[in-house]
Structure formats: structure tokens, C-alpha cells
Amino acid sequence: MSPRRARVLAGRVGDDPAVALRDHLVDAAATLIGRSPLALITTREIARAAGVSDGVLYNYFGDKNDLLVEALVRQFRRTIEAAAARIPEPGTATLEANLESIATTLLDVEREVIPMIAGLVADPALLHRMFVALHDDPLGPHWFRAPLIAYLEGERRLGRVRSDANPDGIVLLLMGSTSILALAGHLASGTAAEADRRHVVVDELLRGLRPG
């Protein structure tokens, strides 16, 4: 490892140098993604942010897009992990409060994910690579449905949700509606109406979910 590479990894004592440097490059790319449009991020900028020479990136990634995709997937994974920790336990609070909390969590996830995806729209090939990578990741969007379904199944067992309710269908409705609200809010730079419509979604779901 060169002296310069040793300096940028000085705080990671005990890590495998190659693994540590690869992670460092991904973190540097993620930082730039939060500041600049994807199309404007260059290999040189990533190298400078990481404190390495330009050629070092190609020792760990096939090209710049491989690195950007990994950085995006890492950001998405962290978003999903944080959101999963906010899902309520069945039987806690009220069903209405819990659905409101879930809807808010989904909106927060979408608000973070939309800017990531928006930067890829102009590059269909990169967008495709991103979606493939997300669905290959154990904590991809497909995984996030599981804890939501488990919550609703728990509420159904407790009798707070109708016995014939379909948790998978309910989750699809929640995720679809919050995606639309988040996109509308993003395009309109965020409005109070967005939050109001979230309450409408929850109210309508409650009409069909409550026993009796």
C-alpha cells in the first residue's frame, strides 16, 4: 500500500487494507452523491474526495458507475434499516396511530430515495444497473415489505384487524399511495396538503380493516 493510501486509512487500524480502502471509496462517492447530480460526478472528483490518485478506483471497481451504484445501494440499505427500526409492534398504541406511523415512515423513505433515483433517470443503463443491484441486495425494497406484512399479520391475530384482511395487499396500497404522495411533494417542493392526504389514506384503510 502506498504512503498516501496509508494516510487516508489511518483511522481504520485492524481492517484489511484492501477492504478498508474499497469502503473508503464508496463513502467518498456517497458524500459526493449528496452534493452533486450524478451525471456531473467525475472519477477525478471521487478520487480527490477520497484522497487517492485517480487510478486507484480502477483497482477496486470496473468503472465509475460500478462505484456509484454501490454507493447508492449502501445509502438505500441504511435508509431501509433505519425505517425498519421504526415499524411498531402489533398491539402497541392504537391501530390508527400505528398506521399513521408506518405511512410517515414510508413517506420519509420515499423522500430519501426519490432524489437518488431522479439522478439516474437521464441514464437508463445506469438506472437499470441500480435496480438490479437493489433487488440483488438482501435489504432491497422487496425485503422491506416483510416486516410491514408481519406487523399487520400480528394485528390480525390480536383481532384488531379483520380476519379476512390481506396484509400483502394492504402493504401494497400503503407503499403505492405514499410513493405518489412523496413524488407529488417532491415536485411541489413539499406542501401541507401532502401530510393531509396521508391521513386520508390511513382513514380509508381503517374503514376496511377494523373488525365489524
C-alpha positions in Angstrom: 0.0 0.0 0.0 1.4 3.4 -0.9 2.1 6.1 1.7 -0.8 8.2 0.5 -3.2 5.3 0.7 -1.9 4.6 4.2 -2.8 8.2 5.3 -6.4 8.0 4.2 -6.9 4.8 6.1 -5.0 5.9 9.2 -8.1 5.7 11.4 -9.1 2.2 10.3 -6.5 0.2 12.3 -7.1 -3.6 12.1 -9.2 -3.5 8.9 -8.0 -5.4 5.9 -6.3 -2.6 3.9 -8.0 -3.6 0.6 -11.4 -3.9 2.1 -10.9 -0.7 4.1 -9.9 1.3 1.0 -12.8 0.0 -1.0 -15.2 1.1 1.7 -13.5 4.4 1.9 -14.0 4.9 -1.8 -17.7 4.1 -1.5 -18.1 6.5 1.4 -16.4 9.2 -0.7 -18.7 8.6 -3.6 -21.8 8.7 -1.3 -20.7 12.1 0.0 -20.5 13.5 -3.5 -23.9 12.0 -4.4 -25.4 14.0 -1.7 -23.9 17.2 -3.1 -23.9 16.9 -6.9 -26.1 15.5 -9.7 -24.8 12.0 -10.6 -24.1 13.0 -14.2 -21.7 15.6 -13.1 -19.6 13.5 -10.7 -16.3 12.5 -12.2 -13.7 9.9 -11.4 -11.3 12.6 -10.5 -13.7 14.2 -8.1 -14.3 10.9 -6.3 -10.5 10.3 -6.1 -9.9 13.8 -4.7 -12.7 13.3 -2.1 -11.1 10.0 -1.1 -7.6 11.4 -1.0 -6.2 8.9 -3.6 -4.9 9.0 -7.1 -7.3 8.6 -10.0 -6.1 5.2 -11.0 -6.8 3.7 -7.5 -10.5 3.5 -8.3 -10.0 1.0 -11.1 -8.2 -1.4 -8.8 -11.5 -2.0 -7.0 -14.2 -1.1 -9.5 -14.8 -1.9 -13.1 -15.7 1.7 -13.8 -17.1 4.8 -12.2 -20.7 3.6 -12.4 -19.9 0.4 -10.5 -18.7 2.6 -7.7 -21.7 5.0 -7.9 -24.1 2.1 -7.9 -22.5 0.5 -4.8 -22.6 3.9 -3.0 -26.3 4.3 -3.9 -27.2 0.8 -2.7 -25.3 1.4 0.5 -27.3 4.6 1.1 -30.6 2.8 0.3 -29.7 -0.1 2.7 -29.1 2.4 5.5 -32.4 4.1 4.8 -34.2 0.8 4.9 -32.5 -0.4 8.1 -33.4 2.9 9.8 -37.0 2.7 8.6 -37.4 -0.9 9.7 -36.5 0.0 13.2 -39.5 2.4 13.3 -42.1 -0.2 12.5 -44.4 -0.6 15.6 -45.1 -3.8 17.4 -48.5 -5.3 17.0 -50.9 -4.4 19.8 -49.0 -1.3 20.8 -50.7 2.2 20.7 -53.8 2.2 18.5 -54.2 0.8 15.1 -54.7 4.3 13.7 -51.6 5.7 15.3 -49.5 2.7 14.1 -50.8 3.1 10.5 -50.0 6.8 10.7 -46.5 6.0 11.9 -46.0 3.5 9.1 -47.3 5.9 6.5 -45.0 8.6 7.8 -42.0 6.2 7.7 -42.8 5.2 4.1 -43.0 8.9 3.1 -39.6 9.5 4.7 -38.1 6.6 2.9 -39.6 7.8 -0.4 -38.3 11.3 0.2 -34.8 10.0 0.6 -35.0 7.5 -2.3 -36.6 9.8 -4.9 -33.5 12.1 -5.2 -31.3 9.0 -5.6 -33.5 7.7 -8.5 -34.0 11.1 -10.0 -30.3 11.4 -10.7 -30.4 8.2 -12.7 -33.4 9.0 -15.0 -31.2 10.6 -17.7 -29.0 7.4 -17.8 -31.3 4.4 -18.5 -28.4 1.9 -18.5 -27.2 3.1 -15.1 -30.8 3.2 -13.7 -31.2 -0.4 -14.8 -27.9 -1.3 -13.0 -29.1 0.4 -9.9 -32.4 -1.5 -9.8 -30.7 -4.9 -10.5 -28.3 -4.2 -7.6 -31.1 -3.1 -5.3 -33.1 -6.3 -5.9 -29.9 -8.4 -5.5 -29.2 -6.8 -2.2 -30.6 -8.7 0.9 -32.1 -5.4 2.2 -33.6 -4.3 -1.1 -37.1 -2.9 -1.5 -38.6 -6.4 -1.6 -37.3 -7.1 1.9 -38.9 -4.0 3.4 -42.4 -5.4 2.7 -41.8 -8.4 5.0 -41.7 -6.5 8.4 -44.8 -4.5 7.4 -46.7 -7.6 6.4 -45.6 -9.2 9.7 -46.9 -6.2 11.7 -50.4 -6.5 10.0 -50.5 -10.3 10.5 -49.8 -9.7 14.2 -52.6 -7.2 14.4 -54.9 -9.6 12.6 -54.0 -12.4 15.2 -54.8 -9.9 18.0 -58.2 -9.2 16.5 -57.5 -5.5 15.8 -57.6 -6.1 12.1 -60.3 -8.1 10.2 -59.6 -11.8 10.0 -60.1 -11.8 6.2 -57.8 -8.8 5.6 -54.9 -9.3 3.2 -51.7 -7.9 4.7 -49.8 -8.1 1.5 -52.5 -6.1 -0.3 -52.6 -3.6 2.4 -48.9 -3.1 2.3 -49.0 -2.6 -1.5 -51.7 0.0 -1.1 -49.7 1.9 1.6 -46.5 1.8 -0.3 -48.1 2.8 -3.6 -50.1 5.7 -2.1 -47.1 7.0 -0.1 -44.9 6.8 -3.2 -47.3 9.0 -5.1 -47.6 11.5 -2.2 -43.8 11.7 -1.8 -43.4 12.3 -5.6 -46.0 15.0 -5.6 -44.4 16.6 -2.6 -41.0 16.4 -4.2 -42.3 18.1 -7.4 -44.1 20.8 -5.4 -41.2 21.3 -3.0 -43.3 19.9 -0.2 -46.7 21.1 0.9 -49.0 20.8 3.9 -51.5 19.0 1.6 -49.2 16.1 1.3 -49.5 15.3 5.0 -53.3 15.8 4.9 -53.6 13.2 2.1 -51.5 10.8 4.1 -54.3 11.0 6.8 -56.9 10.3 4.1 -55.1 7.1 3.0 -55.0 5.9 6.6 -58.6 6.8 7.3 -59.8 4.8 4.2 -57.7 1.8 5.1 -59.1 1.8 8.6 -62.7 1.7 7.2 -61.9 -1.7 5.7 -59.5 -3.1 8.3 -61.5 -2.7 11.6 -63.4 -5.7 12.6 -67.2 -5.4 12.4 
